[in-house]
């Protein structure tokens, strides 16, 4: 990254970028090492390496394979292709109204179908993979652009060396700076509505291949919330100075930056690769020394007497070769190596196992292990989930929710009215639809909770069969059990309205719960009238 600490920017945005870039540069050496050993052929942290071979330093590819498997598994767990991994909840104002909730379920089904249809029609599954790889090292970033009517979404994974993040008030990555180097002719191709100053327009016309430093700034308080988007052109030779090319306001931030882990006081993430970097570098050096020792063992080190007859430069060590020597001389003799490297294999196996567990998490017993039992495999699976779930579900806050908000913002914009993926905006009393991740990883936790509840139900039914009906609402429990196990909510029979007389009696006794209070009729829900309910109940074309 170019040194921007002494750039002398005048605008407040670029001064803020310079301060953030100065903090970001302290990570360059660490990220260089991590990308060199774990993602050598990725769009690495090192600039100017596009299209070049970057695996010349790799002797042990354990980290490369482990990271590839982990990001592919994470991709399938969070965003399985051609499957539903995001649902939508009604605003709080509708939670206690059965009729409104049933109408919203129909609307949510249409939104879910169009949401995933637009995702599958885009390049999402191509771009999310490198972004997840960046997050497993440090910090990943995904930019969501508005596309055409037939393909309304276009995704772009931001390379690590171009991104400089800042945390917002709540500790999430909200403000993102991106340092780009573009030919002058590509500025208007990328931003057709950009306002080029006269000197930059002259450079683009007469010297179109001149490299221009362009800085994108996404200024937001929270990820996924409203954001200000600015594009700046830094001062160039032959130009008057820095200029703002365009400024936009987005209902949801177009850039989503996310981390799997972090250290207190730091903005950049610390993924599992950074935690295992010492073992990765050690294993790489061990394999390098093993290969050097193997080359010596194969070719050998030789010595010969300088008797005027033997010329070592003309000798080829091949089977059947006849090497002349003087009478009485030793000729060509091998030189014994000073030591052996047998212990290296033990060290290497321990290092490789440590690297795999650090990046991929604890695994099941190997297939070659004897005496495996169902109990052991179940315990190993629980250990795996105990590590995998917290590490992966951290991405929900910084990735899933902002991503869903940005996609919904694009699909419900007036520019997409003619698109088959257009989603009519829905709002009740200032509240919008709330995303609810339903990926296999989230579902795994819900299924575990449902299984635990089912076990408690069976134990209670066995111990207290006569009291079960008095304390358990079987219908409500069954509805919750089916939802947790992935049963579509639109196929569930609508619940009856609460008994208002019983609720009044409970209130008089001071025992009324929040969900048993009398509810207003649907027409009286703040911000919602009968016409909205009828529109929600009508399938969206």
C-alpha positions in Angstrom: 0.0 0.0 0.0 1.3 3.4 -0.9 2.6 5.6 2.0 -0.2 8.1 2.6 0.9 9.4 6.0 2.6 12.5 4.4 0.2 12.9 1.5 -1.0 16.3 2.8 -4.6 15.8 2.0 -6.9 18.7 2.4 -10.4 17.1 2.6 -11.6 15.6 5.9 -12.4 12.3 4.3 -9.0 11.8 2.8 -7.3 12.9 6.1 -9.4 10.3 7.8 -8.3 7.8 5.2 -4.6 8.7 5.7 -4.8 8.1 9.4 -6.6 4.7 8.9 -4.1 3.7 6.2 -1.2 4.4 8.6 -2.6 2.0 11.2 -3.3 -0.5 8.4 0.3 -0.5 7.2 1.4 -2.0 10.5 -0.3 -5.3 9.4 1.4 -5.5 6.0 4.3 -7.7 7.0 2.2 -10.1 9.0 -0.4 -10.4 6.2 2.3 -10.9 3.6 3.6 -14.0 5.5 0.1 -15.3 6.1 -0.9 -15.0 2.4 2.4 -16.4 1.2 2.0 -19.6 3.2 -1.8 -20.1 3.2 -3.2 -18.5 0.1 -0.2 -18.1 -2.2 -2.3 -17.9 -5.4 -5.0 -15.8 -3.9 -5.3 -12.0 -4.6 -2.8 -11.5 -1.9 -1.8 -8.6 0.2 1.1 -7.9 -2.0 0.4 -5.4 -4.8 1.7 -5.9 -8.3 1.5 -9.8 -8.2 -1.6 -10.3 -10.4 -1.2 -13.2 -12.8 2.2 -14.2 -11.4 3.2 -17.4 -9.8 3.2 -17.0 -6.0 3.8 -20.5 -4.6 7.6 -20.7 -5.0 8.1 -20.4 -1.2 5.7 -23.3 -0.4 7.3 -26.6 0.5 4.5 -27.8 2.8 0.9 -27.2 1.6 -0.9 -28.4 4.7 -2.1 -24.8 5.4 -3.1 -24.3 1.8 -5.2 -27.4 1.7 -6.7 -26.9 5.2 -7.7 -23.3 4.3 -9.2 -24.4 1.0 -11.3 -27.1 2.7 -12.4 -24.7 5.5 -13.6 -21.9 3.3 -15.4 -24.4 1.1 -17.1 -25.9 4.1 -17.9 -22.5 5.5 -19.4 -21.5 2.2 -21.7 -24.5 2.2 -22.6 -24.1 5.8 -23.5 -20.4 5.6 -24.6 -20.0 1.9 -25.4 -23.4 0.4 -26.0 -22.9 -3.4 -29.5 -23.4 -4.7 -30.9 -23.7 -1.2 -32.7 -21.3 1.1 -30.3 -19.8 3.8 -32.2 -16.6 4.7 -35.7 -16.0 5.9 -37.5 -12.9 7.0 -39.4 -12.0 10.2 -42.3 -9.7 10.6 -41.9 -6.4 12.5 -42.7 -6.4 16.2 -46.0 -4.7 15.6 -47.3 -7.8 13.9 -46.0 -10.4 16.3 -49.2 -10.7 18.4 -51.7 -10.5 15.6 -52.5 -13.9 14.2 -54.3 -12.7 11.0 -51.6 -10.1 10.2 -48.9 -12.7 10.9 -50.5 -15.2 8.5 -50.7 -12.6 5.8 -47.1 -11.6 6.4 -46.0 -15.3 6.1 -47.4 -15.3 2.5 -45.5 -12.0 1.8 -42.3 -13.4 3.4 -42.5 -16.5 1.2 -42.5 -14.3 -1.9 -39.6 -12.2 -0.6 -37.6 -15.3 0.2 -38.1 -16.8 -3.2 -37.1 -13.6 -5.0 -34.2 -12.9 -2.7 -32.6 -16.3 -3.4 -33.5 -16.1 -7.0 -31.6 -12.9 -7.4 -28.6 -14.3 -5.5 -28.5 -17.4 -7.7 -28.7 -15.4 -10.8 -25.7 -13.3 -9.8 -22.0 -14.1 -9.3 -22.4 -14.3 -5.5 -21.0 -17.9 -5.1 -17.9 -17.0 -7.1 -17.0 -13.8 -5.1 -18.0 -15.0 -1.6 -15.3 -17.7 -1.7 -12.2 -15.4 -1.9 -13.9 -13.1 0.6 -14.2 -16.0 3.1 -10.6 -16.9 2.5 -9.6 -13.3 3.5 -11.7 -13.5 6.6 -10.0 -16.8 7.7 -6.7 -15.0 7.5 -7.7 -11.5 8.7 -10.6 -9.5 7.2 -12.8 -10.1 4.2 -14.9 -7.6 2.3 -17.7 -8.0 -0.3 -19.1 -5.1 -2.3 -22.7 -5.4 -3.6 -23.5 -3.4 -6.8 -26.9 -2.8 -8.3 -27.1 -4.6 -11.7 -29.6 -4.9 -14.5 -33.3 -5.8 -14.3 -32.6 -9.5 -15.2 -29.5 -9.7 -13.0 -30.1 -7.1 -10.3 -27.1 -8.0 -8.1 -23.4 -7.9 -8.9 -20.8 -8.9 -6.2 -17.2 -8.0 -6.0 -14.7 -9.4 -3.5 -12.3 -6.5 -2.4 -8.6 -7.6 -2.3 -7.0 -7.3 1.1 -4.3 -4.9 0.0 -6.9 -2.4 -1.2 -9.1 -2.3 1.9 -8.7 -0.1 5.0 -11.5 -0.6 7.5 -12.6 1.4 10.6 -14.8 0.2 13.5 -18.1 2.0 14.2 -19.5 2.9 17.6 -20.6 -0.6 18.4 -17.3 -2.2 17.4 -18.4 -3.5 14.0 -16.6 -2.6 10.7 -18.8 0.2 9.4 -16.5 2.7 7.6 -14.4 1.2 4.7 -11.8 2.9 2.6 -10.6 1.4 -0.7 -7.4 2.5 -2.4 -7.5 1.8 -6.1 -5.1 2.4 -9.0 -7.0 2.7 -12.3 -6.1 3.9 -15.8 -7.7 7.3 -16.4 -9.9 5.9 -19.1 -11.6 3.5 -16.7 -12.8 6.1 -14.3 -15.9 7.0 -16.4 -16.4 3.3 -17.3 -16.6 2.4 -13.6 -18.6 5.5 -12.5 -20.5 7.0 -15.5 -21.9 9.8 -13.4 -18.5 10.9 -12.0 -17.7 14.6 -12.4 -14.1 14.8 -13.8 -12.3 18.1 -13.2 -10.8 19.7 -16.3 -7.2 18.6 -15.7 -8.2 14.9 -15.1 -10.5 14.9 -18.1 -7.6 16.2 -20.2 -5.4 13.4 -18.8 -8.1 10.8 -19.6 -8.4 12.1 -23.2 -4.7 12.5 -24.1 -3.0 9.9 -21.8 -5.8 7.4 -21.1 -3.5 4.7 -19.7 -2.1 7.0 -17.0 -2.5 5.4 -13.6 -4.7 7.4 -11.3 -5.1 6.9 -7.5 -8.8 6.7 -6.7 -10.1 6.3 -3.1 -13.5 5.0 -2.4 -14.9 5.9 1.0 -18.0 4.2 2.5 -18.9 6.3 5.6 -21.4 4.6 8.0 -22.2 4.2 11.7 -23.3 0.6 11.5 -22.8 -2.1 8.9 -25.9 -2.7 6.8 -27.3 0.8 7.7 -27.5 4.0 5.7 -24.1 5.0 4.3 -22.5 7.9 2.4 -20.5 6.8 -0.6 -17.7 9.1 -1.9 -15.1 8.7 -4.7 -12.0 10.8 -4.5 -9.2 11.4 -6.9 -5.9 12.0 -5.1 -3.6 14.7 -6.3 -1.9 13.6 -9.6 1.1 15.0 -11.5 -0.1 17.6 -13.8 -3.4 18.0 -11.9 -4.5 20.8 -9.6 -5.1 18.6 -6.5 -7.5 16.2 -5.0 -11.1 16.2 -6.2 -14.3 14.5 -5.2 -15.7 12.7 -8.3 -19.1 11.7 -6.9 -21.1 11.4 -3.7 -24.1 9.1 -3.2 -26.3 8.1 -0.2 -27.3 4.4 0.2 -30.1 3.0 2.3 -27.7 0.1 3.2 -23.9 0.1 3.0 -22.7 -1.3 -0.3 -19.5 -2.8 1.3 -19.7 -5.6 3.9 -16.5 -6.2 5.8 -16.4 -9.1 8.3 -14.0 -11.0 10.6 -14.0 -14.4 12.3 -12.1 -13.2 15.3 -10.2 -10.2 16.6 -8.0 -9.0 19.4 -9.1 -6.2 21.8 -8.1 -2.7 20.5 -7.5 -3.9 16.9 -9.6 -3.2 13.9 -8.3 -5.9 11.6 -9.4 -9.5 12.2 -7.2 -12.3 13.4 -8.4 -15.5 11.7 -7.3 -19.0 12.4 -4.5 -18.8 9.9 -2.8 -16.0 11.9 -3.1 -18.1 15.1 -1.4 -21.0 13.4 1.2 -19.0 11.5 4.2 -20.0 13.6 3.4 -23.7 13.1 2.8 -23.1 9.4 6.2 -21.5 8.9 8.0 -24.1 11.0 6.4 -27.0 9.0 7.4 -25.3 5.8 11.0 -25.0 6.9 11.1 -28.6 8.1 9.9 -29.8 4.7 12.4 -27.6 3.0 15.3 -29.1 5.0 13.9 -32.6 4.4 13.9 -32.0 0.7 17.5 -30.7 0.8 18.6 -33.7 2.9 16.8 -36.0 0.4 18.6 -34.4 -2.6 21.9 -35.0 -0.8 20.9 -38.6 -0.1 20.0 -39.2 -3.8 22.9 -37.4 -5.5 25.4 -37.5 -2.7 28.5 -35.4 -2.0 31.6 -36.7 -3.6 35.4 -36.2 -3.4 38.2 -37.1 -5.8 42.0 -36.9 -5.8 43.5 -34.3 -8.1 45.7 -36.8 -10.0 45.6 -35.1 -13.4 43.5 -38.0 -14.8 40.1 -37.5 -13.2 38.1 -34.5 -14.3 35.0 -34.2 -12.0 33.4 -31.7 -14.4 33.0 -34.5 -17.0 31.6 -37.1 -14.7 27.9 -38.1 -14.9 26.6 -40.2 -11.9 24.3 -42.5 -13.9 23.9 -46.3 -13.7 26.5 -48.2 -15.8 28.9 -45.2 -16.0 32.7 -46.0 -16.0 34.8 -43.5 -14.3 38.5 -43.6 -15.0 41.1 -43.2 -12.2 44.9 -43.3 -11.9 46.5 -46.5 -10.6 46.9 -46.5 -6.9 44.4 -43.5 -6.3 41.1 -43.7 -4.6 39.3 -42.1 -7.5 35.8 -40.8 -6.8 34.5 -41.6 -3.3 31.3 -40.6 -1.5 31.4 -38.2 1.4 29.2 -39.3 4.4 26.6 -36.8 5.5 27.2 -35.4 9.1 23.8 -36.4 10.4 20.4 -38.0 9.7 17.0 -36.4 9.6 14.8 -39.3 10.8 13.3 -37.3 13.7 12.0 -34.7 11.3 9.1 -36.9 10.2 7.7 -37.1 13.8 8.0 -33.3 14.2 6.4 -32.7 10.8 3.4 -35.0 11.6 2.7 -33.1 14.8 3.0 -29.8 13.1 0.6 -30.8 10.3 -2.0 -32.1 12.7 -1.8 -28.9 14.8 -2.2 -26.8 11.6 -5.3 -28.8 10.4 -7.0 -28.5 13.8 -6.2 -24.8 14.1 -7.7 -24.0 10.7 -10.4 -26.7 10.3 -11.3 -27.4 13.9 -11.2 -30.8 15.7 -12.1 -33.7 13.3 -13.5 -37.2 13.6 -11.3 -40.2 14.3 -9.4 -41.3 11.1 -10.9 -44.2 9.1 -7.8 -46.3 9.8 -8.4 -46.0 13.6 -9.5 -49.2 15.3 -12.1 -49.6 18.0 -14.3 -46.6 17.0 -17.6 -46.5 18.7 -20.8 -44.6 18.1 -20.4 -42.9 21.4 -16.8 -41.7 20.5 -18.0 -40.4 17.2 -20.9 -38.6 18.9 -18.6 -37.0 21.4 -16.2 -35.9 18.6 -19.1 -34.4 16.7 -20.1 -32.4 19.8 -16.6 -31.2 20.2 -16.5 -30.1 16.6 -19.8 -28.2 16.9 -18.7 -26.6 20.1 -15.7 -25.1 18.2 -17.3 -24.6 14.8 -20.6 -22.9 15.8 -19.2 -20.0 17.9 -16.4 -19.3 15.4 -18.7 -19.3 12.3 -21.8 -17.7 13.9 -19.7 -14.6 14.6 -20.0 -13.9 10.9 -23.8 -13.5 11.2 -23.5 -10.0 12.7 -20.9 -8.6 10.3 -21.8 -10.6 7.1 -25.3 -12.2 7.0 -27.4 -9.3 8.3 -25.7 -6.5 6.4 -25.7 -8.6 3.3 -29.4 -9.3 3.5 -30.2 -5.6 4.2 -28.1 -4.5 1.2 -29.7 -7.0 -1.2 -33.2 -6.1 0.0 -32.4 -2.4 -0.4 -31.5 -3.1 -4.1 -34.4 -5.4 -4.9 -36.9 -2.9 -3.4 -35.5 0.2 -5.0 -37.7 2.0 -7.6 -35.1 1.2 -10.3 -36.0 -2.5 -10.0 -39.8 -2.1 -10.5 -39.7 -3.9 -13.8 -37.4 -6.7 -12.6 -38.8 -10.2 -12.0 -37.0 -10.0 -8.7 -38.6 -6.8 -7.5 -39.7 -6.9 -3.9 -42.3 -4.3 -2.9 -41.1 -2.4 0.2 -42.9 -3.2 3.4 -42.9 -1.2 6.6 -45.1 -1.1 9.7 -44.8 1.8 12.1 -41.3 2.6 10.9 -40.1 -1.0 11.2 -39.0 -3.0 8.2 -38.7 -6.7 7.5 -36.0 -8.3 9.7 -33.6 -10.9 8.1 -33.4 -14.2 9.9 -30.5 -16.6 8.8 -31.6 -20.2 8.3 -28.4 -21.6 6.9 -27.4 -25.2 7.8 -25.0 -24.0 10.4 -27.8 -22.0 12.2 -30.2 -24.8 11.7 -27.7 -27.2 13.4 -28.0 -25.2 16.6 -31.8 -25.0 16.4 -32.0 -28.7 15.8 -29.8 -29.3 18.8 -32.2 -27.1 20.9 -35.2 -28.9 19.5 -33.6 -32.3 20.3 -32.9 -31.2 23.9 -36.5 -30.0 24.3 -37.8 -33.3 22.9 -35.6 -35.2 25.4 -37.0 -33.1 28.3 -40.6 -33.7 27.0 -40.1 -37.5 26.9 -38.6 -37.5 30.4 -41.5 -35.4 31.8 -44.1 -37.6 30.1 -42.5 -40.7 31.6 -42.2 -39.3 35.1 -45.4 -37.2 35.4 -47.9 -38.5 32.8 -50.9 -37.1 34.7 -49.6 -33.6 35.1 -48.2 -33.2 31.5 -51.5 -31.7 30.1 -51.6 -29.1 32.8 -48.3 -27.5 32.2 -47.5 -28.1 28.5 -49.2 -26.6 25.4 -48.8 -29.5 23.0 -50.0 -27.5 20.0 -47.6 -24.7 20.6 -44.7 -27.0 21.4 -45.3 -29.0 18.2 -45.4 -25.8 16.1 -42.1 -24.7 17.6 -40.5 -28.1 17.1 -41.5 -28.2 13.5 -40.1 -24.7 12.9 -36.8 -25.5 14.5 -36.4 -28.5 12.3 -37.0 -26.6 9.1 -40.7 -27.1 8.4 -42.1 -24.3 6.3 -44.1 -21.9 8.4 -46.6 -21.2 5.6 -47.9 -24.7 5.9 -48.7 -24.4 9.6 -52.4 -23.8 10.6 -52.9 -20.3 11.9 -53.2 -20.2 15.7 -56.4 -19.0 17.3 -56.7 -15.6 18.8 -56.0 -15.5 22.6 -59.0 -15.8 24.9 -59.5 -12.2 26.0 -61.7 -13.1 29.0 -59.1 -15.5 30.3 -56.4 -12.9 29.8 -58.5 -10.3 31.8 -58.9 -12.8 34.6 -55.1 -13.4 34.7 -54.5 -9.7 34.7 -56.7 -9.3 37.8 -54.7 -11.9 39.5 -51.5 -10.2 38.5 -50.3 -13.3 36.6 -50.8 -12.1 33.0 -47.7 -12.7 30.8 -46.7 -10.4 27.9 -48.0 -12.8 25.3 -51.4 -13.2 27.0 -52.3 -9.6 27.0 -55.4 -8.6 24.9 -54.4 -7.6 21.4 -56.0 -4.9 19.2 -57.7 -5.8 16.0 -55.5 -5.9 12.9 -56.9 -2.5 11.7 -55.7 -0.9 14.9 -52.0 -2.0 14.6 -49.9 1.2 14.4 -49.0 2.0 10.8 -51.0 -0.9 9.3 -54.5 -0.9 7.8 -56.8 -3.5 6.2 -55.6 -2.6 2.7 -52.0 -3.4 3.6 -53.1 -6.8 5.0 -55.0 -7.5 1.8 -52.0 -6.5 -0.3 -49.7 -8.7 1.8 -52.1 -11.7 1.4 -52.1 -11.3 -2.4 -49.1 -13.1 -4.0 -46.6 -10.7 -5.4 -46.4 -10.8 -9.2 
